[in-house]
Amino acid sequence: MFIQTESTPNPATLKFLPGQSVLEMGTADFPSAESAGKSPLASRIFAVDGVEGVFFGNDFVTVTKADSVDWDHIKPAILGAVMEHYQSGQPVMDEGQTAASGHAEHSGDDSEIVGQIKDLLDTRVRPAVAQDGGDITFHGFERGVVYLHMQGACAGCPSSTLTLKMGIENLLRHYIPEVTEVRPVAV
């Protein structure tokens, strides 16, 4: 098994490509070791000292490290953990656990606008940020303000504010005049 790695715009995050499917659909975010209990793969990666976050996409695993740790020291251990997992035959997620589709539900007067927002996120934004090892999902819409949740490489990325304001906000405002601002939200 050959696992490729790619850097991301976030220097604390590295993207691992195992060359096979990680999740059939959706994403899974593990912001702490405690949240990784439902995934044998995430638990195995968190066993490496210095790992602070794990995120799964369709064909990649994004790992966020502590600032005090150098990639040269933990990258081989993470590669080993991913390889061991796939050789073990264990599932990525425990039985009965499913990946999240990402977007929060929304009902009410703005449901048509929210549908347009989610569609633009799914077709224009999410594929681009997945290339960088992350995900951005809809969290809410209130009085013209769109609230988005950033995951994986996007969470804590130095360029995420620029991406959010200059990229996503401009895109949504262009296509949906009711959108006045985009703000990040922590879940």
N, C-alpha and C positions, 0 to 999 in steps of 0.2 A: 504494500500500500504506500502510495506517495502522496503526502499532504503538502499542498502549496500554502504559502503565506503571502499576504498582501498588507502593506501598510495602509493606514486610514488617515484622514485629515486630523484625527485625534491622536496625538503622540502616545497616549496612555493605552491605546487600543490597537489590537492586531487582529486581522481577519485570517482564519484558518479554513482552507478549502480541502475537505477530505476526498474529493473526487466522486462522491456519491451523495445521495439524498440525506439531508439531516432531518427536515420536517417535510411531510407531504404537502401541507398547506398551513398558512398562518405563520406566526412567530412565537417565540417563547423567551421571556426576559427573566433573568435571575440576578437581581441587583445585590444579593448577598448569599452567603453559603447556606443560611437558614432556609432560604426560598428554594434551594436546589433539591430538596428531598424527593420531589416527584420525578426527577430525572437522573437515572444512573450516570449518563454522560456528564451532566453539569456537576454532579457530586464528585465525580472522578477529577474533573478539571479544578474544582475548588480545593481539592486535597493538595494542590501545588501551592506552596507558600508564596504569597505576594499577589495571588489572584483576588480581585475585588468585584468582578462582575462577569457574567457569561450571558450571551445572547445567541439564540438560534434563528437562522433564516432557512429558506428552502434548501440551499446547498452550501451553507457556510456556518461557521461558529465564530463569533466575535468574543474576544477575551480582553477585559480591562484589567490592568495591573495597578498596583500601588505605586505612588510616585517614588518611594524609597527603593524600589527594585528596578534592576536593569533588564531589558529584554534578553540580552545575551545570557543572563543567568537562568531565566525561567522558561524561555521559549523551548529548549529541548525537552524539559519535563512536561510541558503542555502537549507538544507533539507526541510524546510517549503516551500520555494519558488518552489522547484521542485515538491513537493507533490501537492501544490495548482495548479500549471500549469496542471498537468495530470488530476486532478479532475475537472478543468474548461472545459475540452473538446476542448480547443484551439489547433491549430496545432503547431508543433515545429517551423516550418518555415512558413512565410506568403505565401499565394497563389502566384504562379508564381516564387517564389524563390526556387532555387535548390541548393543542396549541391555540392561542387566541387569534381571532380574526383581526383584532386590533382596535377597531373603532367602537367608541361608546355609543349606546343607543340614544336616540333623541326623538321626541315626539312633540307635537304642538304646532303652532302657527308657522313656525320656520322650517317645517319638515322638508319642503321642496328645496329651500336654500341649502339645508344641511345635506340633502341628497346630492346636490351639485358640488358642494365642498368635498364630500367623501369621494365622489367620482373623480374630481381633479386630483385629489391626494393619491388615489389608487392608480390612475393612469399616468400622471406626470411626476409626482413627487416621490412616492414610495419606491418605484423601480430605480430612480437615481440614487436615493440614499442607501438602498440595499447594496449598490455597487461599492459604497464606502463602508459597508458592514453595520448598517443601522436601520432604524425604522422610525417613522413619524406617523402617529395615529391621531385621529379626531377624538377630542375629549369633551368639547362643548361649544355652544354658540349662544351668545347673549348680547343683545343690543349692539350688533355689528362686530363684536370681538369674537374671533375664533381661538379656542384654546386647544393646543396640540401637545401631545406627550411624546417626548424624544427618548428613544431606546437604543441600546447597543452602542456603537461608536458615536452616535449623535449625542448621547447623554454626556454632558460635561466637556464636549468638544469646544476648543477655543473658537472655532469658526461657526459654531451652531447659531449664535445670535445673528451673524451676518446672513447665514443661509435662511434663517427664519424671517428676518425683516426684509432683506433685499430680494431674496428669491421667492419664498413661498407667499409672503404677504403681497408682493407685487403681482404674482400670478393670480392669486385669489381675487384681489381687488380689480384686476383687469377683466376677468370673466364674470365676477359676481359683484355688482355695484353695492350691494347691501353690506359687504365686508369692508370694515374700516380699519381693522387692526388684527394682528396675529400675536398671541402670547404663549410662551411655554408654560406648562403646568407639570408639577411633580406629583406622581401618584404614590 
